[in-house]
Amino acid sequence: MLSAEDIKTEIESAFSPYRCAVQIAELLNEVSLKVYRDDYDNVGFMPQPAALSDLRSDDLLGEYIEICRKQVREAEFNLA
């Protein structure tokens, strides 16, 4: 089972070369993220939040990241 910090680290590293800010609200059981094009991007793109309890599994976290990466690409970000 992944810790909240493990989940945050995995998500943040999944959106290179863009900056990704992850917020984990353990009491609300929610993980949200925002992907920014660069340090000057004030808007960014925010995929749908997910339940923290659902992301504690490597497989489900991987699926969530892939769904978010697809949404980010569709928002015209160019992911590697």
C-alpha positions, -999 to +999 in steps of 0.1 A: +000+000+000+014+034-011+017+062+014+003+097+006+039+109+000+046+081-024+015+089-043+024+126-045+059+118-057+047+094-084+021+119-097+045+149-097+071+130-117+046+117-143+041+150-161+076+160-171+086+184-186+057+203-170+054+214-134+028+194-115+014+205-081-003+178-061-026+184-031-035+156-008-064+161+016-063+129+038-093+139+059-113+144+027-098+113+011-090+134-020-061+139-043-061+167-068-034+180-091-027+208-114-003+208-144+014+240-154+032+246-187+060+265-170+068+286-139+049+315-153+017+296-161-009+309-136-038+289-150-026+253-156-048+224-162-066+204-134-078+169-142-106+153-122-097+147-085-095+111-072-101+093-039-069+089-020-079+054-009-083+043-046-047+054-054-029+034-027-025+005-051+003+008-077-021-005-105-049+020-097-024+049-093-009+040-127-044+040-143-052+074-128-020+089-140-026+076-176-061+090-175-048+124-163-020+123-189-046+118-216-066+147-204-035+169-203-026+159-238-061+167-250-057+201-233-029+206-259+000+200-236+028+181-253+038+153-229+068+130-237 
